Amino acid sequence: METDPLERIAVALVDEIRARKPASSTPVPLPQNSPDTPSARRTGRKRERRVALYPAHYSLRITDEDRDRFDAYAERHRLAKGELFRRMLDALEAAENGQGK
């Protein structure tokens, strides 16, 4: 009489497991050149400190309408907001110098 194929596989697995060496609790020593050893661990490359293009932040309290006008002007003339702010300051200084003379 023929046995079931699954039963034959189960018996073969049980025999294979019994033939293995018993597990031991002794740790396996790591090779000396392994990257896991503390002396051979790599340290990450230290990043260079980046210098800020705009080192200081400046905040202004303005109304929403004025902010919208400023943003619309910058978008309409395709200017960066920092460039537009610089131009506004230059225009104010020029007007101030013109009145003072």
C-alpha distances in whole Angstrom, upper triangle without the diagonal:
4,7,10,12,15,13,13,17,18,17,18,21,22,22,24,26,26,27,30,34,35,38,41,44,47,48,47,51,52,53,57,58,55,57,56,58,61,64,62,62,63,66,67,70,73,74,77,79,80,84,84,86,87,88,89,88,91,90,93,93,94,94,91,93,95,91,90,94,93,89,91,93,91,88,91,93,89,90,88,89,91,93,94,95,97,99,100,101,103,105,106,107,109,110,111,113,115,116,117,119
4,7,9,12,11,10,13,15,14,16,19,19,19,22,24,24,25,28,32,33,35,39,42,44,45,45,48,49,50,54,54,52,54,53,55,58,60,59,58,60,63,63,66,69,70,74,76,77,80,81,82,84,84,86,85,87,87,90,90,91,91,88,90,91,88,87,90,89,86,87,90,87,85,88,89,86,87,85,86,87,89,91,91,93,95,96,97,99,101,102,103,105,107,108,109,111,113,114,116
4,6,9,7,7,10,11,11,13,15,16,16,19,21,21,23,25,29,30,32,36,39,41,42,42,45,46,48,51,52,49,51,50,52,55,57,56,55,57,60,60,63,66,67,71,73,74,77,78,79,81,81,83,81,84,84,87,87,88,88,85,87,89,85,84,87,87,83,84,87,85,82,85,87,83,84,82,83,84,86,88,89,90,92,93,95,96,98,99,101,103,104,105,107,108,110,111,113
4,6,5,6,9,10,11,12,14,16,17,19,20,21,23,25,29,29,31,35,38,40,41,41,44,45,47,50,50,48,49,48,50,53,56,54,53,55,58,58,61,64,65,68,70,71,74,75,76,78,78,79,78,81,81,83,84,84,84,81,84,85,81,81,84,83,80,81,84,81,79,82,83,80,81,79,80,81,83,84,85,87,89,90,91,93,95,96,97,99,101,102,103,105,106,108,110
4,5,5,6,9,10,11,12,14,15,17,18,20,21,23,27,28,30,33,36,38,39,38,42,42,44,47,47,45,46,45,47,51,53,51,50,52,54,55,58,61,62,65,67,68,71,72,73,75,75,77,76,78,78,81,81,82,82,79,82,83,79,78,82,81,77,78,81,79,76,79,81,77,78,76,77,78,80,82,83,84,86,87,89,90,92,93,95,96,98,99,101,102,104,105,107
4,5,5,6,9,10,11,12,14,15,17,18,20,21,25,26,27,31,33,36,36,36,39,40,42,45,45,43,44,42,45,48,51,49,48,50,52,52,55,58,59,63,65,65,69,69,71,72,73,74,73,76,75,78,78,79,79,76,79,80,77,76,79,78,75,76,79,76,74,77,78,75,76,74,75,76,78,79,80,82,84,85,86,88,90,91,92,94,95,96,98,100,101,102,105
4,5,5,6,9,10,11,12,14,15,17,18,20,24,25,26,30,33,35,36,36,39,40,42,46,46,44,45,43,46,49,51,50,49,51,54,54,57,60,61,65,67,68,71,71,73,75,75,76,75,78,78,80,81,82,82,79,82,83,79,79,82,81,78,79,82,79,77,80,81,78,79,76,77,78,81,82,83,84,87,88,89,91,92,93,95,97,98,99,101,103,104,105,107
4,5,5,6,9,10,11,12,14,15,17,19,22,24,26,29,32,35,35,35,38,39,41,45,45,42,44,43,45,48,51,49,49,50,53,54,57,60,61,64,67,68,71,72,74,75,75,77,76,79,79,82,82,83,83,80,83,84,80,80,83,82,79,80,83,80,78,81,82,79,79,77,78,79,81,83,83,85,87,88,89,91,93,94,95,97,99,100,101,103,105,106,108
4,5,5,6,9,10,10,12,14,15,17,21,22,23,27,30,32,33,32,35,36,38,41,42,39,40,39,42,45,47,45,45,47,49,50,53,56,57,61,63,64,67,68,70,71,72,73,72,75,75,78,79,80,80,77,80,81,77,76,80,78,75,77,79,76,74,77,79,75,76,73,74,75,77,79,80,81,84,85,86,87,89,90,92,94,95,96,98,100,101,102,104
4,5,5,6,9,10,11,12,14,16,19,20,21,25,28,30,31,31,34,35,37,41,41,39,40,39,41,44,47,45,45,46,49,50,53,56,57,61,62,64,67,68,70,71,71,73,72,75,74,77,78,79,79,76,79,80,76,76,79,78,75,77,79,77,75,78,79,75,76,73,74,75,78,79,80,81,84,85,85,87,89,90,91,94,95,96,97,99,101,102,104
4,5,5,6,9,10,11,12,15,18,19,21,25,28,30,31,31,35,36,38,42,42,40,41,40,42,45,48,46,46,48,51,52,55,58,59,63,65,66,70,70,72,74,74,75,75,77,77,80,81,82,82,80,83,83,80,80,83,82,78,80,83,80,78,81,82,79,79,77,78,78,81,82,83,84,87,88,89,90,92,93,94,97,98,99,100,102,104,105,107
4,5,5,6,9,10,11,13,16,18,20,24,27,29,30,29,33,34,35,39,40,37,39,38,40,43,45,44,44,46,49,50,53,56,57,61,63,64,68,69,71,72,72,74,73,76,77,79,80,81,82,79,82,83,79,79,82,81,77,79,81,79,77,80,81,77,78,75,76,77,79,81,81,83,85,86,87,89,91,92,93,95,97,97,99,101,103,103,105
4,5,5,6,9,10,11,15,16,17,21,24,26,27,26,30,31,33,36,37,34,36,35,37,40,42,41,41,43,45,46,49,52,54,57,60,61,65,65,67,69,69,71,70,73,73,76,77,78,78,76,79,79,76,76,79,77,74,76,78,76,74,77,78,74,75,72,73,74,76,78,78,80,82,83,84,86,88,89,90,92,94,94,96,98,99,100,102
4,5,5,6,9,10,13,14,16,20,23,25,26,26,30,31,34,37,38,36,37,36,38,41,43,42,42,44,47,48,51,54,56,59,61,63,66,67,69,71,71,72,71,74,75,77,78,80,80,77,80,81,78,77,81,79,76,78,81,78,76,79,80,77,77,74,75,76,78,80,80,82,84,85,86,88,90,91,92,94,95,96,98,100,101,102,104
4,6,5,6,9,12,14,16,20,23,25,27,26,30,31,33,37,38,36,38,36,38,41,43,42,42,45,48,49,52,55,57,60,63,64,68,69,71,73,73,74,74,77,77,80,81,82,83,80,83,84,80,80,83,82,79,81,83,80,78,82,83,79,79,76,77,78,80,82,82,84,86,87,88,90,92,93,94,96,98,98,100,102,103,104,106
4,5,5,7,10,12,14,18,21,23,24,23,27,28,30,34,34,32,34,33,35,38,40,39,39,41,44,45,49,52,53,57,59,61,65,66,68,70,69,71,71,74,74,77,78,80,80,78,81,81,78,78,81,79,76,78,80,77,75,79,80,76,76,73,74,75,77,79,79,81,83,84,85,87,89,90,91,93,95,95,96,99,100,101,103
4,5,5,9,9,11,15,18,20,21,21,25,26,28,32,33,31,33,31,33,36,38,37,37,40,42,44,47,50,52,55,58,59,63,64,66,68,67,69,69,72,72,75,76,78,78,76,79,79,76,76,79,77,74,76,79,76,74,78,78,75,75,72,73,73,76,78,78,79,82,83,83,85,87,88,89,91,93,93,95,97,98,99,101
4,6,8,9,12,15,18,20,22,22,26,28,30,34,35,33,35,33,35,38,40,39,39,42,45,46,50,52,55,58,60,62,66,67,69,71,70,72,72,75,75,78,79,81,81,79,82,83,79,79,82,81,78,80,82,79,78,81,82,78,78,75,76,76,79,81,81,82,85,86,86,88,91,91,92,94,96,96,98,100,102,102,104
4,7,9,12,15,19,20,22,21,25,27,28,32,33,32,34,32,34,37,39,38,39,41,44,46,49,52,54,58,60,62,66,67,69,71,71,72,72,75,76,79,80,82,82,80,83,84,80,80,83,82,78,81,83,80,78,82,82,79,78,76,77,77,79,81,81,82,85,86,87,89,91,92,92,95,97,97,98,101,102,102,105
4,6,9,12,15,17,18,18,21,23,25,28,30,28,30,29,30,33,35,34,35,38,40,42,45,48,51,54,56,58,62,63,66,68,67,69,69,72,73,76,77,79,79,77,80,81,77,77,80,78,75,78,80,77,75,79,79,76,75,73,73,73,76,78,78,79,82,83,83,85,88,88,89,91,93,93,95,97,99,99,101
4,6,9,12,14,15,15,19,21,23,26,28,26,29,27,28,31,33,33,33,36,39,41,45,47,50,53,56,58,61,63,65,67,66,68,68,72,72,76,77,79,79,78,81,81,77,78,81,79,76,78,80,77,76,79,80,76,76,73,74,73,76,78,78,79,82,83,83,85,88,88,89,91,93,93,94,97,98,98,101
4,6,10,12,14,15,18,21,23,27,29,27,29,27,28,31,33,33,33,36,39,41,44,47,49,53,55,57,61,62,65,66,66,67,67,70,71,74,75,77,78,76,79,80,76,77,80,78,75,77,79,76,75,79,79,76,75,72,73,73,75,77,77,78,81,82,82,84,87,87,88,90,92,92,93,96,97,97,100
4,7,9,11,12,16,18,21,24,26,24,26,23,24,27,30,29,30,33,35,37,41,43,46,49,51,54,57,59,61,63,62,63,63,67,67,71,72,74,75,73,76,76,73,73,76,74,72,74,76,73,72,76,76,73,72,69,69,69,72,74,74,75,78,79,79,81,83,84,84,87,89,89,90,93,94,94,96
4,6,8,10,13,16,19,22,25,23,25,22,22,25,27,28,28,31,34,36,40,42,45,48,50,53,56,58,61,62,61,63,63,66,67,70,71,74,75,73,76,76,73,74,77,75,72,75,77,73,73,76,77,73,72,69,69,69,72,74,74,74,78,79,78,80,83,83,84,86,88,88,89,92,93,93,95
4,6,9,12,15,19,21,24,22,23,20,21,23,25,26,26,30,32,34,38,40,43,46,48,51,54,55,59,60,59,60,60,64,64,68,69,71,72,71,74,74,71,72,75,73,70,73,75,72,71,74,75,71,70,67,67,67,70,72,71,72,75,76,76,78,81,81,81,84,86,85,87,90,91,91,93
4,7,9,12,16,18,21,19,21,19,18,21,23,23,24,28,30,33,36,38,41,45,47,49,53,55,58,59,58,60,60,63,64,68,69,71,73,71,75,74,71,72,75,73,70,73,75,71,71,75,75,71,70,67,67,66,69,72,71,72,75,76,76,77,80,80,81,83,85,85,86,89,90,90,92
4,6,9,13,15,17,16,18,15,14,17,19,20,20,24,26,29,32,35,38,41,43,46,49,51,54,56,54,56,57,60,61,65,66,68,70,68,72,71,68,69,72,69,67,70,71,68,67,71,71,68,67,63,64,63,66,68,68,68,71,72,72,74,77,77,77,80,82,81,83,85,87,86,89
4,6,9,12,15,13,16,13,13,16,18,18,19,23,25,28,31,34,37,40,42,45,49,50,53,55,54,56,56,60,61,65,66,69,70,69,72,71,68,69,71,69,66,69,71,67,67,70,70,67,66,63,63,62,65,68,67,68,71,72,72,73,76,77,77,79,81,81,82,85,86,86,88
4,7,9,12,11,13,12,11,14,15,15,17,20,23,26,29,32,35,38,40,43,47,49,52,54,52,54,55,59,60,64,66,68,70,68,71,71,67,68,71,68,66,69,70,67,66,70,70,66,65,62,62,61,64,66,66,66,69,71,70,72,75,75,75,78,80,80,81,83,85,85,87
4,6,8,7,10,8,8,11,12,12,13,17,20,23,26,28,31,35,37,40,43,46,48,50,49,52,52,56,57,61,63,65,67,65,69,68,64,65,68,65,63,66,67,63,63,66,66,63,61,58,59,58,60,63,63,63,66,68,67,69,72,72,72,74,77,77,77,80,82,81,83
4,6,6,9,9,8,12,12,11,13,16,20,22,25,28,31,34,37,40,43,45,48,51,49,52,53,57,58,62,64,66,68,67,69,69,65,66,68,66,63,66,67,64,63,67,66,63,61,58,59,58,60,63,63,63,66,68,67,68,72,72,72,74,77,77,77,80,82,81,83
4,6,9,9,7,10,9,8,11,14,18,21,23,26,29,32,35,38,41,44,47,49,48,50,51,55,57,61,63,65,67,66,69,68,64,65,68,65,63,65,66,63,63,66,65,62,60,57,58,57,59,62,62,61,65,66,66,67,70,71,70,73,75,75,75,78,80,79,81
4,6,9,8,10,9,7,10,12,16,18,20,23,27,29,33,35,39,41,44,46,45,48,49,53,55,59,61,63,65,64,67,66,62,63,65,62,60,63,64,60,60,63,62,59,57,54,55,54,56,59,59,59,62,64,63,64,67,68,68,70,73,72,73,76,78,77,79
4,5,6,9,9,7,9,11,15,17,20,23,26,29,32,34,38,40,43,45,44,47,48,51,53,57,59,61,63,61,64,63,60,61,63,60,58,61,62,58,58,61,61,57,56,53,54,53,55,58,57,58,61,62,62,63,66,67,67,69,71,71,72,75,77,76,78
4,6,8,8,5,5,8,11,13,16,19,22,25,28,31,34,36,39,41,40,43,44,48,49,53,55,57,59,58,61,60,56,57,59,57,54,57,58,54,54,58,57,53,52,49,50,49,51,54,54,54,57,59,58,59,62,63,63,65,68,68,68,71,73,72,74
4,6,9,7,6,9,12,15,18,20,23,27,29,32,35,37,40,42,41,43,44,48,49,53,55,57,59,58,61,60,56,57,60,57,55,58,59,55,55,59,58,55,53,50,51,50,52,55,54,55,58,59,59,60,63,64,64,66,69,68,69,72,74,73,75
4,6,6,6,10,13,16,19,21,24,28,30,33,36,39,42,44,42,44,46,49,51,55,57,59,61,60,63,62,58,60,62,59,57,60,61,58,57,61,61,57,56,52,53,52,54,57,56,56,60,61,60,62,65,65,65,68,70,70,70,73,75,74,76
4,6,5,9,11,14,17,19,22,25,28,31,34,36,39,41,40,42,43,47,48,52,54,57,59,58,61,60,56,58,60,57,55,59,59,56,56,60,59,56,54,51,51,50,52,55,54,54,57,59,58,59,63,63,63,65,68,67,68,71,72,72,74
4,6,9,11,14,17,18,22,25,27,31,34,36,39,42,40,42,44,48,49,53,55,58,60,59,62,61,58,59,61,59,57,60,60,57,57,61,60,56,54,51,52,50,52,55,55,54,58,59,58,60,63,63,63,65,68,67,68,71,72,72,73
4,6,9,13,15,17,21,24,26,29,33,35,38,41,39,42,43,47,49,53,55,57,59,58,61,60,57,58,60,57,55,58,59,55,55,59,58,54,53,49,50,49,51,54,53,53,56,58,57,59,62,62,62,64,67,66,67,70,72,71,73
4,6,10,12,15,18,21,24,27,30,32,35,38,36,39,40,44,46,49,51,54,56,55,58,57,53,54,57,54,52,55,55,52,52,55,55,51,50,46,47,46,48,51,50,50,53,55,54,56,59,59,59,61,64,64,64,67,69,68,70
4,6,9,12,15,18,21,23,27,29,32,35,33,36,37,41,43,47,49,51,53,52,55,54,50,52,54,51,49,52,52,49,49,52,51,48,46,43,44,43,45,48,47,47,50,52,51,52,56,56,56,58,61,61,61,64,66,65,67
4,6,8,12,15,17,20,24,26,29,31,30,33,34,38,40,43,46,48,50,50,52,51,47,49,51,48,46,49,50,46,46,50,49,46,44,41,41,40,42,45,44,44,47,49,48,49,53,53,53,55,58,57,58,61,62,62,64
4,6,9,12,15,17,21,23,26,28,27,30,31,35,37,40,43,45,47,46,49,48,44,46,48,45,43,46,46,43,43,46,45,42,40,37,38,36,38,41,41,41,44,46,45,46,49,50,50,52,54,54,55,58,59,59,61
4,6,9,12,15,18,21,24,26,25,28,30,33,36,39,42,44,47,46,48,47,43,45,46,43,41,44,45,41,41,45,44,40,38,35,36,34,36,39,39,39,42,44,43,44,47,48,47,49,52,52,52,55,57,57,58
4,6,9,12,15,18,21,23,22,25,27,30,33,37,39,42,44,43,46,44,41,43,44,41,39,43,43,39,40,43,42,39,37,33,34,32,34,37,36,36,39,41,40,41,44,45,44,47,49,49,50,52,54,54,55
4,6,9,12,15,17,20,19,22,24,27,30,33,36,38,41,40,43,41,38,39,41,38,36,39,39,35,36,40,38,35,33,30,30,28,30,34,33,32,36,38,37,38,41,42,41,43,46,46,46,49,51,51,52
4,6,9,12,15,18,17,20,22,26,29,32,35,37,40,40,42,40,37,38,40,36,35,38,38,34,35,38,37,34,31,28,29,26,28,32,31,30,33,35,34,35,38,39,38,41,43,43,43,46,48,48,49
4,6,9,12,15,13,16,19,22,25,29,32,34,37,37,39,37,34,36,37,34,32,36,35,32,33,36,35,32,29,26,26,24,26,29,28,27,31,32,31,32,36,36,35,38,40,40,40,43,45,45,46
4,6,9,12,11,14,16,20,23,26,29,31,34,34,36,34,31,33,34,30,29,32,32,28,29,33,31,28,26,22,23,20,22,26,25,24,27,29,28,29,32,33,33,35,37,37,38,41,42,42,44
4,6,9,8,12,14,18,21,24,27,29,32,32,34,32,29,31,32,28,27,31,30,27,28,31,29,27,24,21,21,18,20,23,22,21,24,26,25,26,29,30,29,31,34,34,34,37,39,38,40
4,5,5,9,11,14,17,21,24,26,29,29,31,28,25,27,28,25,24,27,27,23,25,28,26,24,21,17,17,15,17,20,19,18,22,23,22,23,26,27,27,29,31,31,32,35,36,36,38
4,6,9,11,14,17,20,23,25,28,27,29,26,24,26,26,22,22,25,24,20,22,25,23,21,18,14,15,12,14,17,16,15,18,20,19,20,23,24,24,26,29,29,29,32,34,34,36
4,6,7,10,13,16,20,21,24,24,26,23,21,23,24,20,20,23,22,19,21,24,22,20,17,13,13,10,12,15,13,13,16,18,17,18,21,22,22,24,26,26,27,30,31,31,33
4,7,10,13,17,20,22,25,26,28,25,23,25,26,23,22,26,25,22,24,27,26,24,21,17,16,13,16,18,16,16,19,20,19,20,24,23,23,26,28,27,28,31,33,32,34
4,6,10,13,17,19,22,23,25,23,20,23,24,21,21,25,24,21,24,27,25,24,20,17,15,12,16,17,15,15,18,19,17,19,22,22,21,25,26,26,27,30,31,30,33
4,7,10,13,16,19,20,22,20,17,20,21,18,18,22,22,19,22,25,24,22,19,16,13,11,15,16,13,14,18,18,17,19,22,21,22,25,26,25,27,30,31,31,33
4,7,10,13,16,17,19,17,15,18,19,16,16,20,20,18,21,23,23,22,18,15,12,11,14,14,11,13,16,15,14,17,19,18,19,22,23,22,25,27,28,28,31
4,7,9,13,14,16,14,12,16,17,14,15,19,19,17,20,23,23,22,19,16,13,12,16,15,12,14,17,16,15,19,20,19,20,23,24,23,26,28,28,29,32
4,6,10,12,14,11,10,14,14,12,14,17,17,17,19,22,22,22,19,17,13,13,16,15,12,14,16,14,14,18,18,17,19,22,22,21,24,26,26,27,30
4,7,9,12,10,9,13,14,13,15,18,18,18,21,23,23,24,21,19,16,16,19,17,14,17,19,16,17,20,21,19,21,24,23,23,26,28,27,28,31
4,7,8,6,7,10,11,10,12,15,15,16,18,20,21,22,20,18,15,16,18,16,14,17,18,15,16,20,19,18,20,23,22,22,25,27,26,27,31
4,5,5,6,9,10,11,12,14,15,17,18,20,21,22,21,20,17,18,21,18,16,20,20,17,19,22,21,20,23,25,24,24,28,29,28,30,33
4,5,5,6,9,10,10,12,14,15,16,18,20,21,20,19,16,18,20,18,17,20,21,18,20,24,23,22,25,27,26,27,30,31,30,32,35
4,5,5,6,9,10,10,12,14,15,16,18,20,19,19,16,19,20,17,17,20,20,17,20,23,21,21,24,26,24,25,29,29,29,31,34
4,5,5,6,9,10,10,12,14,15,17,18,17,17,13,16,17,14,13,17,17,14,16,19,18,17,20,22,21,22,25,26,25,28,30
4,5,5,6,8,10,11,12,14,16,16,15,14,11,14,15,13,12,16,16,14,16,19,19,18,21,23,22,24,27,27,28,29,32
4,5,5,6,8,10,10,12,14,15,15,14,12,15,17,14,14,18,18,16,18,21,20,20,24,25,24,26,29,29,29,32,34
4,6,5,6,9,10,10,12,14,13,14,12,15,15,12,13,16,15,13,16,19,17,17,21,22,21,23,26,26,26,29,31
4,5,5,6,9,10,11,12,11,11,8,11,12,9,9,13,12,10,13,16,15,15,19,20,19,21,24,24,25,27,30
4,5,5,6,8,10,10,10,9,7,11,12,10,11,14,14,13,16,18,18,19,22,23,23,25,27,28,29,31,33
4,5,5,6,9,10,10,11,10,14,14,11,13,16,15,15,18,20,19,20,23,24,23,26,28,28,29,32,34
4,5,5,6,8,8,10,9,12,12,9,11,14,12,11,15,16,15,17,20,20,20,22,25,25,26,28,30
4,6,5,6,5,6,6,9,9,6,9,12,11,11,15,16,15,17,20,20,21,23,25,26,27,29,31
4,6,5,6,8,9,12,12,10,13,15,15,15,18,19,19,21,24,24,24,27,29,29,30,33,35
4,6,8,11,12,15,13,11,15,17,15,15,19,20,19,21,24,23,24,26,28,28,30,32,34
4,6,9,11,13,11,9,13,14,12,13,17,17,16,19,21,21,22,24,26,26,28,30,31
4,7,9,12,10,9,13,14,13,15,18,18,18,21,23,23,24,27,28,28,30,32,34
4,6,8,6,6,10,11,10,12,15,15,16,18,20,20,22,24,25,26,28,30,31
4,5,5,6,9,10,11,12,14,15,17,18,20,21,23,24,26,27,29,30,32
4,5,5,6,9,10,10,12,14,15,16,18,20,21,22,24,26,27,29,31
4,5,5,6,9,10,11,12,14,15,17,18,20,21,23,24,26,27,29
4,5,5,6,9,10,11,12,14,15,16,18,20,21,22,24,26,27
4,5,5,6,9,10,10,12,14,15,16,18,20,21,23,24,26
4,5,5,6,9,10,11,12,14,15,16,18,20,21,23,25
4,5,5,6,9,10,11,12,14,15,16,18,20,21,23
4,5,5,6,9,10,10,12,14,15,16,18,20,21
4,5,5,6,9,10,11,12,14,15,17,18,20
4,5,5,6,9,10,10,12,14,15,16,19
4,5,5,6,9,10,10,12,14,15,17
4,5,5,6,8,10,10,12,14,16
4,5,5,6,9,10,11,12,15
4,5,5,6,8,10,10,12
4,5,5,6,9,10,11
4,5,5,6,9,10
4,5,5,6,9
4,6,5,6
4,6,6
4,6
4
